[in-house]
Every structure is written in C-alpha cells, then in structure tokens.
Amino acid sequence: MRNTFIVARRELGGYFATPVAVVFIVIFLALQGVLTFNMGNFFDRNQADLAPFFNFVPWVFLLLVPAITMRLWAEERRLGTIELLLTLPITQGQAVLGKFLAAWAFCAIALALTFPFIITVNYLGNPDNGVIATGYLGALLVAGAFLSIGSALSAATKNQVIAFVLAVAVCFLFAVASYPVVTDFLSKTVPTLAEVARRLSVAERFQGFTRGVVSLRDIVYFASFIGFWLYLNTVIVEHRKAD
C-alpha cells in the first residue's frame, strides 16, 4: 500500500499545482449553491434539510467528475510519461488505485467545502444531521463510482476530449438506468433487462443514503462497482502500455 499512497500523494499534489483544483471546486460549489437554494426551491419548501442538495449532486458529478478523470491516463499517454510511471517499482494495480484514490480524495475535499450548507440548514431549523451525514457518504460513493468509470475510459485513449465524452455518456447511462422512461421501454422490449437496469443504477442506490439508510447491499454494490471498473482500468493499462 505504501507505493499506492506515494502515487496518490503525487497525483493529489498535481491537482493543486495547477488551476484545475480551484476551477473545479469553485464551479462545484457555485453549481451546488444555485441548484440547492434557487432551483431546488429551498426556501419555498419551508423545510430545513439538504434534500435539494443531494437531489442535484449526482448530476453535477456527472459533468464534473469526467473533467477530473479525463487527464488521469490520457495525459500520461499523450505526454509519454506513462512509460516512466510503469517502469517505477510499482505494479499497474498500485498505479491505478493510487490515481483513483487521489481523485477520490479531491472529490471528498470538494464535498467537505460545502460545510456552509450544513451550517445554514442548522441555523434555519433542526435538520436530522444523521440523514445529512449518510447523504454525504452516499455522495462520496457516487463520486467514486463515476471516478472509476472515468479512470478506466481515460486509460483507453490518448485524447482527453474523447475520454471526457465517453465518461459522461457511460456515467449518464448508469445514472438514468432506473428512471421510468428507461425501465418502461425495457419492460416492453426486453423485460429481463428492466430489473437489471434498476439494480445497476447508481442513482437508485444513492436514494437510500439520502433517506438516512445505510444498507449493506448498497455498500457492497458500490464497492463491487468501483472494484470492477478499477480492475478493467488495470487490464486496459496492461493491454495498452506498449502503445
């Protein structure tokens, strides 16, 4: 694990060595603020909670997380530094996990910086802070799921724009898989796939956390989901390391 954390520290430092960190965090906080307090009808609801915040956070991550992951491997491949990285005394799995953990830690920092939202709802009322805590845990897991997808797709191309578009498209599919428009269509065409889509939906699994329910089944789902995409990431890096 030592090598993994060395890679993670290097990557996380790289975010803050460029304007990427500031731009991402400012955009994330601004979007969440506007969506939560304006479009989420926060004040019209007369209820002090962060339900609007959690309703929008997966969709904000859907657009912003691929912007983080598109450079993880595509930039290394384009600059030719991937060969240097893979010649270090670390395994491909350690490199993949290290990069993922750095990106995940960065998303955790962005989420932590929304603490004024928590202070605001506690000032305005008496929200259930346990529900807020589980909601944040769910949001972090959603970020991890999208990061794992984006990281794997970034390893498949040298072009950051292509990596971004592919990540947004695939993340979108997993986000809307449980929506009625999707499940109704599948029920009419391939009924078996309707239930599969519902079970694989990231948004569906996130809902329990926003209600204050931490289900072992949902934790296993996110762990398996992230693990699968990180394994695929490792396979792609191994397959394309000579490109």
FIKOLZA-1660 file (N, C-alpha, C; in steps of 0.1 Angstrom, whole numbers, plus 5000, padded with zeros to 4 digits):
% residues 243
   i   px   py   pz ch aa at
   1 5008 4988 5000  A  M  N
   1 5000 5000 5000  A  M CA
   1 5009 5013 5000  A  M  C
   2 5021 5011 5005  A  R  N
   2 5030 5023 5005  A  R CA
   2 5031 5029 4991  A  R  C
   3 5034 5021 4981  A  N  N
   3 5035 5026 4968  A  N CA
   3 5023 5032 4962  A  N  C
   4 5011 5027 4966  A  T  N
   4 4998 5032 4962  A  T CA
   4 4997 5046 4968  A  T  C
   5 5000 5048 4980  A  F  N
   5 4999 5062 4986  A  F CA
   5 5009 5072 4981  A  F  C
   6 5020 5067 4977  A  I  N
   6 5030 5076 4970  A  I CA
   6 5025 5081 4957  A  I  C
   7 5019 5072 4949  A  V  N
   7 5012 5076 4937  A  V CA
   7 5001 5086 4940  A  V  C
   8 4993 5083 4950  A  A  N
   8 4981 5091 4953  A  A CA
   8 4986 5105 4957  A  A  C
   9 4996 5106 4965  A  R  N
   9 5001 5119 4970  A  R CA
   9 5007 5127 4958  A  R  C
  10 5013 5120 4949  A  R  N
  10 5019 5127 4937  A  R CA
  10 5007 5133 4929  A  R  C
  11 4997 5125 4927  A  E  N
  11 4986 5129 4919  A  E CA
  11 4978 5140 4925  A  E  C
  12 4975 5139 4938  A  L  N
  12 4967 5149 4945  A  L CA
  12 4975 5162 4945  A  L  C
  13 4988 5161 4947  A  G  N
  13 4996 5174 4946  A  G CA
  13 4996 5180 4933  A  G  C
  14 4994 5172 4922  A  G  N
  14 4994 5177 4909  A  G CA
  14 4981 5185 4906  A  G  C
  15 4970 5181 4913  A  Y  N
  15 4958 5189 4911  A  Y CA
  15 4959 5203 4916  A  Y  C
  16 4966 5204 4928  A  F  N
  16 4967 5217 4934  A  F CA
  16 4979 5225 4929  A  F  C
  17 4987 5219 4920  A  A  N
  17 4998 5226 4914  A  A CA
  17 4994 5234 4902  A  A  C
  18 4981 5231 4898  A  T  N
  18 4976 5238 4886  A  T CA
  18 4962 5244 4890  A  T  C
  19 4957 5253 4881  A  P  N
  19 4944 5259 4884  A  P CA
  19 4932 5249 4884  A  P  C
  20 4935 5236 4880  A  V  N
  20 4924 5227 4879  A  V CA
  20 4916 5225 4892  A  V  C
  21 4923 5225 4903  A  A  N
  21 4917 5223 4916  A  A CA
  21 4907 5235 4920  A  A  C
  22 4913 5247 4918  A  V  N
  22 4905 5258 4922  A  V CA
  22 4892 5260 4912  A  V  C
  23 4895 5258 4899  A  V  N
  23 4884 5259 4890  A  V CA
  23 4873 5249 4893  A  V  C
  24 4877 5236 4895  A  F  N
  24 4867 5226 4898  A  F CA
  24 4859 5229 4910  A  F  C
  25 4866 5232 4921  A  I  N
  25 4860 5234 4934  A  I CA
  25 4850 5246 4933  A  I  C
  26 4855 5257 4927  A  V  N
  26 4846 5269 4926  A  V CA
  26 4834 5266 4918  A  V  C
  27 4835 5259 4906  A  I  N
  27 4824 5255 4898  A  I CA
  27 4814 5246 4906  A  I  C
  28 4820 5236 4913  A  F  N
  28 4812 5227 4920  A  F CA
  28 4804 5234 4931  A  F  C
  29 4810 5243 4939  A  L  N
  29 4803 5250 4950  A  L CA
  29 4793 5259 4944  A  L  C
  30 4796 5266 4933  A  A  N
  30 4787 5276 4927  A  A CA
  30 4774 5268 4922  A  A  C
  31 4777 5258 4915  A  L  N
  31 4765 5250 4909  A  L CA
  31 4757 5244 4920  A  L  C
  32 4763 5238 4930  A  Q  N
  32 4755 5233 4941  A  Q CA
  32 4747 5243 4949  A  Q  C
  33 4753 5255 4950  A  G  N
  33 4747 5266 4957  A  G CA
  33 4734 5270 4950  A  G  C
  34 4736 5273 4937  A  V  N
  34 4725 5277 4929  A  V CA
  34 4714 5267 4928  A  V  C
  35 4718 5255 4925  A  L  N
  35 4708 5244 4924  A  L CA
  35 4701 5241 4937  A  L  C
  36 4708 5241 4948  A  T  N
  36 4702 5238 4961  A  T CA
  36 4692 5249 4965  A  T  C
  37 4697 5262 4965  A  F  N
  37 4689 5273 4971  A  F CA
  37 4680 5280 4961  A  F  C
  38 4682 5279 4949  A  N  N
  38 4674 5285 4939  A  N CA
  38 4665 5275 4931  A  N  C
  39 4671 5267 4923  A  M  N
  39 4663 5257 4915  A  M CA
  39 4657 5246 4924  A  M  C
  40 4663 5244 4936  A  G  N
  40 4658 5234 4945  A  G CA
  40 4646 5239 4953  A  G  C
  41 4642 5251 4952  A  N  N
  41 4631 5258 4959  A  N CA
  41 4633 5256 4974  A  N  C
  42 4646 5258 4979  A  F  N
  42 4649 5255 4993  A  F CA
  42 4640 5263 5002  A  F  C
  43 4639 5276 5000  A  F  N
  43 4631 5285 5009  A  F CA
  43 4616 5283 5007  A  F  C
  44 4612 5280 4995  A  D  N
  44 4597 5278 4993  A  D CA
  44 4592 5265 5000  A  D  C
  45 4601 5255 5003  A  R  N
  45 4597 5243 5009  A  R CA
  45 4595 5244 5024  A  R  C
  46 4600 5255 5030  A  N  N
  46 4599 5257 5044  A  N CA
  46 4603 5245 5052  A  N  C
  47 4614 5239 5048  A  Q  N
  47 4619 5227 5055  A  Q CA
  47 4634 5228 5055  A  Q  C
  48 4640 5228 5066  A  A  N
  48 4655 5229 5068  A  A CA
  48 4661 5216 5066  A  A  C
  49 4665 5212 5054  A  D  N
  49 4672 5200 5052  A  D CA
  49 4680 5202 5039  A  D  C
  50 4688 5192 5035  A  L  N
  50 4697 5193 5024  A  L CA
  50 4692 5183 5012  A  L  C
  51 4679 5180 5013  A  A  N
  51 4673 5172 5002  A  A CA
  51 4676 5177 4988  A  A  C
  52 4674 5190 4986  A  P  N
  52 4677 5196 4972  A  P CA
  52 4692 5194 4969  A  P  C
  53 4700 5196 4978  A  F  N
  53 4715 5194 4976  A  F CA
  53 4718 5180 4971  A  F  C
  54 4712 5170 4978  A  F  N
  54 4715 5156 4974  A  F CA
  54 4708 5152 4961  A  F  C
  55 4697 5159 4958  A  N  N
  55 4690 5156 4945  A  N CA
  55 4698 5159 4933  A  N  C
  56 4706 5170 4935  A  F  N
  56 4714 5175 4923  A  F CA
  56 4728 5170 4923  A  F  C
  57 4733 5166 4934  A  V  N
  57 4748 5163 4934  A  V CA
  57 4752 5152 4925  A  V  C
  58 4744 5141 4922  A  P  N
  58 4749 5131 4912  A  P CA
  58 4750 5137 4898  A  P  C
  59 4741 5147 4895  A  W  N
  59 4741 5152 4881  A  W CA
  59 4752 5162 4880  A  W  C
  60 4756 5169 4891  A  V  N
  60 4768 5178 4890  A  V CA
  60 4780 5170 4889  A  V  C
  61 4781 5159 4896  A  F  N
  61 4793 5150 4895  A  F CA
  61 4793 5143 4881  A  F  C
  62 4782 5141 4875  A  L  N
  62 4781 5135 4862  A  L CA
  62 4789 5144 4852  A  L  C
  63 4788 5157 4853  A  L  N
  63 4795 5166 4844  A  L CA
  63 4809 5169 4848  A  L  C
  64 4811 5170 4862  A  L  N
  64 4824 5175 4866  A  L CA
  64 4834 5164 4869  A  L  C
  65 4830 5152 4873  A  V  N
  65 4839 5141 4876  A  V CA
  65 4847 5137 4863  A  V  C
  66 4840 5135 4852  A  P  N
  66 4848 5132 4840  A  P CA
  66 4858 5142 4836  A  P  C
  67 4856 5155 4840  A  A  N
  67 4866 5165 4838  A  A CA
  67 4879 5163 4846  A  A  C
  68 4877 5156 4857  A  I  N
  68 4889 5152 4866  A  I CA
  68 4896 5140 4860  A  I  C
  69 4888 5130 4856  A  T  N
  69 4894 5117 4852  A  T CA
  69 4899 5117 4838  A  T  C
  70 4895 5127 4829  A  M  N
  70 4899 5126 4815  A  M CA
  70 4914 5127 4814  A  M  C
  71 4921 5134 4824  A  R  N
  71 4935 5135 4823  A  R CA
  71 4943 5125 4830  A  R  C
  72 4937 5116 4838  A  L  N
  72 4944 5107 4846  A  L CA
  72 4954 5098 4839  A  L  C
  73 4949 5092 4828  A  W  N
  73 4957 5083 4820  A  W CA
  73 4960 5089 4806  A  W  C
  74 4950 5096 4800  A  A  N
  74 4951 5101 4786  A  A CA
  74 4963 5111 4786  A  A  C
  75 4964 5119 4796  A  E  N
  75 4975 5129 4796  A  E CA
  75 4989 5122 4797  A  E  C
  76 4989 5112 4806  A  E  N
  76 5002 5104 4807  A  E CA
  76 5005 5098 4794  A  E  C
  77 4995 5093 4787  A  R  N
  77 4998 5086 4774  A  R CA
  77 5002 5096 4763  A  R  C
  78 4995 5108 4763  A  R  N
  78 4999 5118 4753  A  R CA
  78 5013 5123 4755  A  R  C
  79 5017 5126 4768  A  L  N
  79 5030 5131 4770  A  L CA
  79 5041 5121 4770  A  L  C
  80 5037 5108 4770  A  G  N
  80 5047 5098 4770  A  G CA
  80 5052 5095 4784  A  G  C
  81 5046 5100 4794  A  T  N
  81 5051 5098 4808  A  T CA
  81 5046 5085 4814  A  T  C
  82 5037 5078 4807  A  I  N
  82 5031 5066 4812  A  I CA
  82 5042 5055 4813  A  I  C
  83 5051 5056 4803  A  E  N
  83 5062 5046 4803  A  E CA
  83 5071 5047 4816  A  E  C
  84 5074 5060 4819  A  L  N
  84 5082 5063 4831  A  L CA
  84 5074 5058 4844  A  L  C
  85 5061 5061 4844  A  L  N
  85 5054 5057 4856  A  L CA
  85 5054 5042 4858  A  L  C
  86 5052 5035 4847  A  L  N
  86 5051 5020 4848  A  L CA
  86 5065 5013 4849  A  L  C
  87 5076 5021 4847  A  T  N
  87 5089 5015 4850  A  T CA
  87 5093 5016 4864  A  T  C
  88 5086 5024 4872  A  L  N
  88 5089 5025 4886  A  L CA
  88 5086 5012 4893  A  L  C
  89 5091 5010 4905  A  P  N
  89 5089 4997 4912  A  P CA
  89 5075 4996 4918  A  P  C
  90 5065 4998 4910  A  I  N
  90 5051 4996 4914  A  I CA
  90 5044 4988 4904  A  I  C
  91 5033 4981 4908  A  T  N
  91 5025 4974 4899  A  T CA
  91 5015 4983 4892  A  T  C
  92 5009 4977 4881  A  Q  N
  92 4999 4985 4874  A  Q CA
  92 4987 4988 4884  A  Q  C
  93 4984 4977 4892  A  G  N
  93 4972 4979 4901  A  G CA
  93 4975 4990 4911  A  G  C
  94 4987 4991 4916  A  Q  N
  94 4990 5001 4926  A  Q CA
  94 4989 5015 4919  A  Q  C
  95 4994 5016 4907  A  A  N
  95 4993 5029 4900  A  A CA
  95 4978 5033 4897  A  A  C
  96 4970 5023 4893  A  V  N
  96 4956 5026 4891  A  V CA
  96 4949 5030 4904  A  V  C
  97 4951 5022 4914  A  L  N
  97 4945 5026 4927  A  L CA
  97 4950 5039 4933  A  L  C
  98 4963 5042 4931  A  G  N
  98 4968 5054 4936  A  G CA
  98 4962 5066 4929  A  G  C
  99 4961 5066 4916  A  K  N
  99 4954 5077 4909  A  K CA
  99 4940 5078 4912  A  K  C
 100 4933 5067 4914  A  F  N
 100 4919 5067 4918  A  F CA
 100 4917 5074 4932  A  F  C
 101 4925 5069 4941  A  L  N
 101 4924 5075 4955  A  L CA
 101 4927 5090 4955  A  L  C
 102 4936 5094 4947  A  A  N
 102 4939 5109 4947  A  A CA
 102 4927 5116 4942  A  A  C
 103 4921 5111 4931  A  A  N
 103 4909 5118 4925  A  A CA
 103 4897 5117 4935  A  A  C
 104 4896 5106 4942  A  W  N
 104 4885 5105 4952  A  W CA
 104 4887 5114 4964  A  W  C
 105 4899 5115 4968  A  A  N
 105 4903 5124 4979  A  A CA
 105 4900 5139 4975  A  A  C
 106 4902 5142 4962  A  F  N
 106 4899 5155 4957  A  F CA
 106 4884 5158 4958  A  F  C
 107 4876 5148 4954  A  C  N
 107 4862 5150 4954  A  C CA
 107 4857 5151 4969  A  C  C
 108 4863 5144 4978  A  A  N
 108 4860 5145 4992  A  A CA
 108 4863 5159 4997  A  A  C
 109 4874 5165 4993  A  I  N
 109 4877 5178 4997  A  I CA
 109 4866 5188 4992  A  I  C
 110 4862 5186 4979  A  A  N
 110 4852 5195 4973  A  A CA
 110 4839 5193 4981  A  A  C
 111 4835 5181 4985  A  L  N
 111 4823 5179 4993  A  L CA
 111 4824 5185 5007  A  L  C
 112 4836 5184 5013  A  A  N
 112 4838 5189 5026  A  A CA
 112 4837 5204 5026  A  A  C
 113 4840 5211 5015  A  L  N
 113 4839 5225 5014  A  L CA
 113 4825 5231 5013  A  L  C
 114 4815 5221 5012  A  T  N
 114 4801 5226 5013  A  T CA
 114 4796 5226 5027  A  T  C
 115 4805 5226 5037  A  F  N
 115 4800 5226 5051  A  F CA
 115 4792 5239 5054  A  F  C
 116 4794 5250 5047  A  P  N
 116 4784 5261 5050  A  P CA
 116 4770 5258 5048  A  P  C
 117 4767 5249 5038  A  F  N
 117 4753 5244 5036  A  F CA
 117 4748 5238 5049  A  F  C
 118 4756 5230 5055  A  I  N
 118 4752 5223 5067  A  I CA
 118 4749 5233 5078  A  I  C
 119 4758 5243 5079  A  I  N
 119 4757 5253 5090  A  I CA
 119 4744 5261 5087  A  I  C
 120 4741 5264 5074  A  T  N
 120 4729 5272 5071  A  T CA
 120 4716 5265 5075  A  T  C
 121 4715 5252 5071  A  V  N
 121 4703 5245 5075  A  V CA
 121 4701 5243 5090  A  V  C
 122 4712 5242 5097  A  N  N
 122 4711 5240 5112  A  N CA
 122 4708 5254 5118  A  N  C
 123 4712 5265 5112  A  Y  N
 123 4708 5278 5117  A  Y CA
 123 4694 5281 5114  A  Y  C
 124 4688 5276 5103  A  L  N
 124 4674 5279 5099  A  L CA
 124 4664 5269 5106  A  L  C
 125 4669 5258 5110  A  G  N
 125 4660 5248 5116  A  G CA
 125 4667 5238 5124  A  G  C
 126 4660 5226 5125  A  N  N
 126 4666 5215 5132  A  N CA
 126 4666 5202 5124  A  N  C
 127 4675 5202 5114  A  P  N
 127 4675 5191 5105  A  P CA
 127 4681 5178 5112  A  P  C
 128 4678 5167 5105  A  D  N
 128 4683 5154 5110  A  D CA
 128 4698 5153 5105  A  D  C
 129 4707 5156 5113  A  N  N
 129 4721 5156 5108  A  N CA
 129 4726 5142 5105  A  N  C
 130 4720 5132 5111  A  G  N
 130 4723 5118 5107  A  G CA
 130 4720 5115 5093  A  G  C
 131 4708 5120 5088  A  V  N
 131 4705 5119 5074  A  V CA
 131 4714 5126 5065  A  V  C
 132 4718 5138 5069  A  I  N
 132 4728 5146 5062  A  I CA
 132 4741 5139 5061  A  I  C
 133 4746 5133 5071  A  A  N
 133 4758 5125 5071  A  A CA
 133 4758 5113 5062  A  A  C
 134 4747 5106 5062  A  T  N
 134 4746 5094 5053  A  T CA
 134 4744 5099 5038  A  T  C
 135 4738 5111 5037  A  G  N
 135 4737 5116 5023  A  G CA
 135 4751 5120 5018  A  G  C
 136 4759 5125 5026  A  Y  N
 136 4773 5129 5022  A  Y CA
 136 4781 5116 5019  A  Y  C
 137 4779 5106 5027  A  L  N
 137 4785 5093 5024  A  L CA
 137 4781 5087 5011  A  L  C
 138 4768 5088 5008  A  G  N
 138 4763 5083 4995  A  G CA
 138 4769 5091 4984  A  G  C
 139 4770 5105 4986  A  A  N
 139 4775 5113 4975  A  A CA
 139 4790 5110 4972  A  A  C
 140 4797 5107 4983  A  L  N
 140 4811 5103 4981  A  L CA
 140 4812 5090 4973  A  L  C
 141 4803 5080 4976  A  L  N
 141 4803 5068 4969  A  L CA
 141 4799 5070 4954  A  L  C
 142 4790 5079 4952  A  V  N
 142 4786 5082 4938  A  V CA
 142 4798 5087 4930  A  V  C
 143 4805 5097 4937  A  A  N
 143 4817 5102 4931  A  A CA
 143 4827 5091 4928  A  A  C
 144 4829 5082 4937  A  G  N
 144 4838 5071 4935  A  G CA
 144 4834 5062 4923  A  G  C
 145 4821 5060 4922  A  A  N
 145 4816 5052 4911  A  A CA
 145 4819 5058 4897  A  A  C
 146 4816 5071 4897  A  F  N
 146 4819 5079 4884  A  F CA
 146 4834 5080 4881  A  F  C
 147 4841 5082 4892  A  L  N
 147 4856 5083 4890  A  L CA
 147 4862 5070 4885  A  L  C
 148 4857 5059 4889  A  S  N
 148 4862 5046 4885  A  S CA
 148 4859 5044 4870  A  S  C
 149 4847 5048 4866  A  I  N
 149 4844 5047 4851  A  I CA
 149 4853 5056 4843  A  I  C
 150 4854 5069 4847  A  G  N
 150 4862 5078 4840  A  G CA
 150 4876 5075 4839  A  G  C
 151 4882 5069 4850  A  S  N
 151 4896 5065 4850  A  S CA
 151 4898 5054 4840  A  S  C
 152 4889 5044 4840  A  A  N
 152 4891 5033 4830  A  A CA
 152 4890 5038 4816  A  A  C
 153 4881 5047 4813  A  L  N
 153 4879 5052 4799  A  L CA
 153 4891 5061 4795  A  L  C
 154 4896 5068 4805  A  S  N
 154 4908 5076 4802  A  S CA
 154 4920 5068 4798  A  S  C
 155 4921 5056 4804  A  A  N
 155 4932 5047 4800  A  A CA
 155 4931 5041 4786  A  A  C
 156 4919 5043 4780  A  A  N
 156 4916 5036 4767  A  A CA
 156 4919 5046 4756  A  A  C
 157 4923 5059 4758  A  T  N
 157 4925 5068 4748  A  T CA
 157 4936 5078 4751  A  T  C
 158 4942 5084 4741  A  K  N
 158 4952 5095 4744  A  K CA
 158 4945 5108 4744  A  K  C
 159 4933 5109 4739  A  N  N
 159 4926 5121 4737  A  N CA
 159 4917 5124 4749  A  N  C
 160 4920 5135 4756  A  Q  N
 160 4912 5139 4768  A  Q CA
 160 4898 5142 4765  A  Q  C
 161 4895 5148 4753  A  V  N
 161 4881 5152 4750  A  V CA
 161 4873 5139 4748  A  V  C
 162 4879 5129 4741  A  I  N
 162 4872 5117 4739  A  I CA
 162 4870 5110 4752  A  I  C
 163 4880 5110 4761  A  A  N
 163 4878 5104 4774  A  A CA
 163 4867 5110 4782  A  A  C
 164 4866 5124 4781  A  F  N
 164 4855 5131 4788  A  F CA
 164 4842 5127 4783  A  F  C
 165 4840 5127 4770  A  V  N
 165 4827 5124 4763  A  V CA
 165 4823 5110 4767  A  V  C
 166 4832 5101 4766  A  L  N
 166 4829 5087 4768  A  L CA
 166 4825 5085 4783  A  L  C
 167 4832 5092 4792  A  A  N
 167 4829 5090 4806  A  A CA
 167 4815 5096 4809  A  A  C
 168 4812 5108 4804  A  V  N
 168 4799 5114 4806  A  V CA
 168 4788 5105 4801  A  V  C
 169 4790 5099 4789  A  A  N
 169 4780 5090 4783  A  A CA
 169 4777 5078 4792  A  A  C
 170 4788 5071 4796  A  V  N
 170 4786 5059 4804  A  V CA
 170 4781 5062 4818  A  V  C
 171 4786 5073 4824  A  C  N
 171 4780 5076 4837  A  C CA
 171 4766 5080 4836  A  C  C
 172 4762 5087 4825  A  F  N
 172 4748 5090 4823  A  F CA
 172 4739 5078 4822  A  F  C
 173 4744 5068 4816  A  L  N
 173 4736 5055 4814  A  L CA
 173 4734 5049 4828  A  L  C
 174 4744 5049 4836  A  F  N
 174 4742 5043 4850  A  F CA
 174 4734 5052 4859  A  F  C
 175 4734 5065 4856  A  A  N
 175 4726 5074 4864  A  A CA
 175 4711 5073 4861  A  A  C
 176 4707 5071 4849  A  V  N
 176 4693 5071 4845  A  V CA
 176 4687 5057 4843  A  V  C
 177 4695 5047 4846  A  A  N
 177 4691 5033 4844  A  A CA
 177 4678 5030 4851  A  A  C
 178 4675 5036 4862  A  S  N
 178 4663 5032 4870  A  S CA
 178 4651 5042 4867  A  S  C
 179 4653 5052 4858  A  Y  N
 179 4643 5061 4856  A  Y CA
 179 4631 5054 4848  A  Y  C
 180 4619 5058 4850  A  P  N
 180 4607 5052 4844  A  P CA
 180 4608 5051 4829  A  P  C
 181 4613 5062 4822  A  V  N
 181 4614 5062 4808  A  V CA
 181 4623 5051 4803  A  V  C
 182 4633 5047 4811  A  V  N
 182 4642 5037 4807  A  V CA
 182 4636 5023 4810  A  V  C
 183 4631 5021 4822  A  T  N
 183 4626 5008 4827  A  T CA
 183 4613 5005 4819  A  T  C
 184 4605 5015 4816  A  D  N
 184 4593 5012 4809  A  D CA
 184 4596 5007 4795  A  D  C
 185 4606 5014 4788  A  F  N
 185 4610 5010 4775  A  F CA
 185 4615 4995 4775  A  F  C
 186 4624 4993 4785  A  L  N
 186 4630 4979 4786  A  L CA
 186 4619 4969 4789  A  L  C
 187 4609 4972 4797  A  S  N
 187 4599 4963 4801  A  S CA
 187 4591 4959 4789  A  S  C
 188 4589 4968 4779  A  K  N
 188 4582 4965 4767  A  K CA
 188 4590 4957 4757  A  K  C
 189 4603 4959 4757  A  T  N
 189 4611 4952 4747  A  T CA
 189 4619 4940 4753  A  T  C
 190 4626 4942 4763  A  V  N
 190 4634 4931 4770  A  V CA
 190 4631 4932 4785  A  V  C
 191 4620 4926 4789  A  P  N
 191 4616 4927 4803  A  P CA
 191 4626 4923 4814  A  P  C
 192 4635 4914 4810  A  T  N
 192 4645 4909 4820  A  T CA
 192 4655 4921 4823  A  T  C
 193 4658 4928 4812  A  L  N
 193 4668 4939 4814  A  L CA
 193 4663 4951 4822  A  L  C
 194 4649 4952 4823  A  A  N
 194 4644 4963 4831  A  A CA
 194 4648 4962 4846  A  A  C
 195 4647 4950 4852  A  E  N
 195 4651 4948 4865  A  E CA
 195 4666 4949 4867  A  E  C
 196 4674 4944 4857  A  V  N
 196 4688 4945 4858  A  V CA
 196 4693 4960 4858  A  V  C
 197 4686 4968 4849  A  A  N
 197 4689 4982 4848  A  A CA
 197 4687 4989 4861  A  A  C
 198 4675 4985 4868  A  R  N
 198 4672 4991 4880  A  R CA
 198 4682 4988 4891  A  R  C
 199 4687 4976 4891  A  R  N
 199 4696 4971 4901  A  R CA
 199 4710 4977 4899  A  R  C
 200 4713 4981 4886  A  L  N
 200 4727 4986 4883  A  L CA
 200 4727 5001 4884  A  L  C
 201 4716 5008 4887  A  S  N
 201 4715 5022 4887  A  S CA
 201 4722 5028 4898  A  S  C
 202 4732 5037 4896  A  V  N
 202 4739 5044 4906  A  V CA
 202 4729 5053 4914  A  V  C
 203 4720 5060 4907  A  A  N
 203 4711 5070 4913  A  A CA
 203 4701 5062 4922  A  A  C
 204 4697 5050 4918  A  E  N
 204 4688 5043 4926  A  E CA
 204 4694 5039 4940  A  E  C
 205 4707 5034 4939  A  R  N
 205 4714 5030 4951  A  R CA
 205 4716 5042 4960  A  R  C
 206 4718 5054 4954  A  F  N
 206 4721 5066 4962  A  F CA
 206 4709 5071 4970  A  F  C
 207 4697 5067 4966  A  Q  N
 207 4684 5072 4972  A  Q CA
 207 4683 5068 4987  A  Q  C
 208 4688 5056 4990  A  G  N
 208 4687 5051 5003  A  G CA
 208 4695 5059 5013  A  G  C
 209 4707 5064 5008  A  F  N
 209 4716 5072 5017  A  F CA
 209 4709 5085 5019  A  F  C
 210 4702 5091 5010  A  T  N
 210 4696 5104 5012  A  T CA
 210 4684 5103 5021  A  T  C
 211 4679 5091 5024  A  R  N
 211 4669 5089 5034  A  R CA
 211 4674 5085 5048  A  R  C
 212 4687 5085 5049  A  G  N
 212 4693 5081 5062  A  G CA
 212 4695 5066 5064  A  G  C
 213 4694 5058 5053  A  V  N
 213 4695 5044 5054  A  V CA
 213 4708 5039 5047  A  V  C
 214 4717 5033 5055  A  V  N
 214 4730 5028 5050  A  V CA
 214 4728 5013 5050  A  V  C
 215 4725 5008 5038  A  S  N
 215 4723 4994 5036  A  S CA
 215 4735 4986 5032  A  S  C
 216 4738 4975 5038  A  L  N
 216 4749 4967 5034  A  L CA
 216 4749 4963 5019  A  L  C
 217 4737 4961 5014  A  R  N
 217 4736 4958 5000  A  R CA
 217 4741 4969 4991  A  R  C
 218 4737 4981 4995  A  D  N
 218 4742 4993 4987  A  D CA
 218 4757 4995 4988  A  D  C
 219 4762 4993 5000  A  I  N
 219 4777 4994 5002  A  I CA
 219 4784 4984 4993  A  I  C
 220 4779 4971 4993  A  V  N
 220 4785 4961 4985  A  V CA
 220 4784 4964 4970  A  V  C
 221 4773 4970 4967  A  Y  N
 221 4771 4974 4953  A  Y CA
 221 4782 4984 4948  A  Y  C
 222 4783 4995 4956  A  F  N
 222 4793 5005 4953  A  F CA
 222 4807 4999 4953  A  F  C
 223 4810 4991 4963  A  A  N
 223 4824 4985 4964  A  A CA
 223 4827 4976 4952  A  A  C
 224 4817 4968 4948  A  S  N
 224 4818 4959 4936  A  S CA
 224 4819 4967 4923  A  S  C
 225 4811 4978 4922  A  F  N
 225 4811 4986 4910  A  F CA
 225 4824 4993 4908  A  F  C
 226 4829 4999 4919  A  I  N
 226 4842 5005 4918  A  I CA
 226 4853 4995 4915  A  I  C
 227 4853 4984 4922  A  G  N
 227 4863 4974 4920  A  G CA
 227 4863 4968 4906  A  G  C
 228 4851 4966 4900  A  F  N
 228 4851 4962 4886  A  F CA
 228 4857 4971 4877  A  F  C
 229 4854 4984 4878  A  W  N
 229 4859 4994 4868  A  W CA
 229 4874 4996 4871  A  W  C
 230 4879 4995 4883  A  L  N
 230 4893 4997 4886  A  L CA
 230 4901 4984 4880  A  L  C
 231 4895 4973 4881  A  Y  N
 231 4901 4961 4875  A  Y CA
 231 4902 4962 4860  A  Y  C
 232 4891 4967 4854  A  L  N
 232 4891 4970 4840  A  L CA
 232 4901 4980 4836  A  L  C
 233 4903 4990 4844  A  N  N
 233 4913 5001 4842  A  N CA
 233 4927 4994 4842  A  N  C
 234 4929 4985 4851  A  T  N
 234 4942 4978 4852  A  T CA
 234 4945 4970 4839  A  T  C
 235 4935 4963 4835  A  V  N
 235 4936 4955 4823  A  V CA
 235 4939 4963 4810  A  V  C
 236 4932 4975 4810  A  I  N
 236 4934 4984 4798  A  I CA
 236 4948 4989 4798  A  I  C
 237 4953 4993 4810  A  V  N
 237 4967 4999 4811  A  V CA
 237 4977 4988 4807  A  V  C
 238 4975 4976 4812  A  E  N
 238 4983 4965 4808  A  E CA
 238 4983 4962 4793  A  E  C
 239 4971 4962 4787  A  H  N
 239 4970 4959 4773  A  H CA
 239 4976 4970 4764  A  H  C
 240 4975 4983 4769  A  R  N
 240 4979 4994 4760  A  R CA
 240 4992 5000 4764  A  R  C
 241 4999 4994 4774  A  K  N
 241 5012 5000 4778  A  K CA
 241 5023 5001 4768  A  K  C
 242 5022 4993 4757  A  A  N
 242 5032 4994 4747  A  A CA
 242 5028 5003 4735  A  A  C
 243 5016 5010 4736  A  D  N
 243 5011 5019 4726  A  D CA
 243 5019 5032 4726  A  D  C
% end
